[in-house]
Amino acid sequence: MGSKARISKDILPLILKDRKSNQYYIEPFIGGANTISKVDGKRIGSDINPYLIILLKSIQEGYLFPSNISEEEYKFYKSERDNGKITPMIAFVGFCSTYGGRFYEGYARGGFYKDGQPRNYAKERLNNIMKTKEGLQDILLYNCKYSELEIPNNSIIYCDPPYQGTKSYKTEKFNNELFFDWCYEMNDKGHQIFLSEYSAPKDFVCIWEKEVVSSLRTNNNKKAVEKLYKL
């Protein structure tokens, strides 16, 4: 959910336009790493979700995931997650065999390929995340809140937080006001701040926008205007 895979080629040239040699590129909301994996040089990515970070680290390290997950296996790994365990397989199943990529929100099923075979969601998503493997190498990954991340001086910070007014992630409720205050603080420290959102405070200047399909449902053509802001 919230993947920037479709628009990374549009927004990265704007974000990196004035990047200096050896300047860090930072993503405090790394998500599926579809943007940061397309950036070269020094990079840091973090996320509050420990399962997401262990999944990305396991991809970096060459962990081999299966290309098929049964519903029984899904239920087993969900129970392991419910017991507090954190492993690469629990993370993989939770993100790649679940509805809409939302962590353990029901086993993904339904739909057929042109040859009549049922869709294999785990295989499709495994193929997608493995496309980022090469781009993930050498990224420093941390499991922490955005406000706890140590950021090198004069960095470029691209933020893709939970959007205001949309369905939240399964973590604590996201406080947008505190987040914007943090952005101002980072700006005052000399960092370049870029933000993906539908709307932002007036101090953020919209430098790009594009209409995209925003629904998790494949048969729903609901659209929204993605925007990139610079503070």
Phi, psi and omega in degrees: 000139178079013183299140177258017182303323185286336186242001183301323180293338179274320187270332183297318178301328179285320181291322187263003187307317184250022181294135181264163178301132179068010177282133181288142170251126188239136170233104179283352177230073193292332179055225181278007177064024181288343178261307184298332180290347179260007181253142177265175172079202184286126185219145175227133177229143179217164176200151181285341183273112183295331180290323178295316181293319179293328176295313180295320178295322180293326176293316176306319187272001176084023178300135181263115179262151177287156181263007177212134179232120178281165179294327177295319177294321177303312181296322179297310183290330175295319178294325176297318177298317181296337178271007174090006180280148178229108180223162176303320182291320176300318179295313182300311181296320183296326180265328191256351178239023185238159184301125174064013182073010179273127193305112179049050175251042177107141182293131181285126179210168177096154179092152182223154173277172183298334180274005177091354179283144179294147181297141176251092186294322180298317180293317179301314184286327175297316178300321180293314183288332179290341176294339181268356188305309182298320181288344180278343184299138176075002173283132175278121185248135181224143174260101181194167172291153179304323184285347180261354183285130176278121186246124178300155182302144173055048180269162168265122183244117175253122184249131175231068185282172171304129184288147177296134175078011177245170181298130184278164176279168182276056172230189177298154182302132183280130181262101183293326180295316177296324179296314180296323176299320178296320177300315178299319179297317179294322177297318179296334180277358176102006178277155172267124186249124174239147187218131169263128180194172172272332178206159183206163177303159187298338179288344177271126182261126178286119182250356179194147174206154181201139177280130180223158173289130187248354184278148173284342183275129183293338181261015181243122183263026178301132184239157176214164181259109174287137180229146173246125181248153172233132179271000000 
